Amino acid sequence: MIIIGAVALTVLAVASSCQNGKMEVSGVEKEVHDTIYTGDTIVVHDTVVVKDVRYYEGRWLKQKFESCEWKQYESYEYGFVVSYPEFMVKDLNRTSESSVFVEYKDIRLIAKAYKDDMSLEQKIKEVSRTANTKSMGENFFMVAGKMSGEERYFEKDIKMNGYWLYIRAEFPQPFAPYIDTLLQYVKNYGPSL
């Protein structure tokens, strides 16, 4: 009980020291906009309980995406190649000959090929039901939207020879400014990449 009280006091001290766009943590002042916070804070009878707290330094995350080496996944069955940052971990349970699923923290990159005879117009109508924004090209379209809570997605669907390929980034909304490298990769993805 003493430990929980100490944690609650620490959290209250940190929360109360955040003023004028700056936050003091362990005697070091930090710009608040450089820190991304995800987690649940619950107040029970004037006691603050912090559940699943994760702090990510925004600049560090941005630099990590911009300066890393990229690995490649190649589908021999469908003939496409997808690159991804080397620090993202491939989920072997979700990766197959037609798809790849990699993640880092709460950030995911998914690519999947599948056979479907739908036209571009039919497919965008089906996929864009939950999209906030959409755009269309000659043989592709892009959609972006909200999944649940702060979860967002950005997806590009491409009509290939006899199949569809989609590549999709999923991420908490506060991460968006820091993962621009990944989002640009999805946006610019093409079969020759």
Secondary structure, DSSP 8 states (H G I E B T S, - for coil): -HHHHHHHHHHHHHHHT-BTTEEEETTEEEEGGGEEEEEEEEEETTEEEEEEEEEEEHHHHHHHHHH--EEEEEETTTTEEEEEETTSEE-TTT-BTTEEEEEETTEEEEEEEE-----HHHHHHHHGGGEEEEEE-SSEEEEEEE-STTEEEEEEEEE-SSSEEEEEEEEEGGGGGG-HHHHHHHHH--TT-
